[in-house]
């Protein structure tokens, strides 16, 4: 299995993480089931455009982005979800829907929902639908350097 761009990045930062291989998981909730962990421990990335700037939102799998709340938090006049067909150009090394929640890798800000601050370990897709990375939330915050905001609503 080839080393993903994410893993190379984590290795450069001397990060502590575990890679696991699982059956195809197309959504963050599928990943939670494949890994036998609660959805709130799986970080899903949601790409938005805020006043023309791309922002990678990181939130628990069982939550969704509240665009009005996000607009107030950023703050921005116009916030919209980025169409899925744009994702291959934004994340050229990733399978669509398996993007890691690390905006730094792709030249964009990561905005992490504060609901993630409670969990000890988090898991997220590593660029493919059958590989994921697990690390402590503290380590994720160190490598992703997200800004913290409140924009997620439980589904």
SULCOR-V142407 format. One record per backbone hydrogen bond with DSSP energy under -0.5 kcal/mol. NH is the residue of the N-H (numbers start at 1). CO is the residue of the C=O. Records with the same first field share a line. If there is no record, write none. Layout:
NH=CO / CO
//
This chain:
8=4
9=5
10=6
11=7
12=8
13=9
14=11
15=10
17=15
18=134
20=132
22=130
25=129
31=27
32=28
33=29
34=30
35=31
36=32 / 33
37=32
41=38
42=39
43=41 / 123
44=42 / 59
46=57
48=46 / 55
49=80
50=48 / 53
51=49 / 78
53=50
55=48
56=109
57=46 / 55
58=111
59=44 / 57
61=39 / 42
63=60
64=153
66=151
67=65
70=66
71=67
72=68
73=69
74=70
75=71
76=71
80=49
82=47
86=83
87=84
89=86
90=86
91=87
94=91
95=127
98=95
102=100
105=102
106=103
107=104
108=103
109=54
111=56 / 109
112=110 / 147
113=58
114=149
116=113
117=114
118=115
119=116
122=135
123=41
124=133
126=128 / 131
127=98
131=128
132=20
133=124
134=18
135=122
137=120
140=136
141=137
142=138
143=139
144=140
145=141
147=110
149=112
151=149
153=64
155=62
//
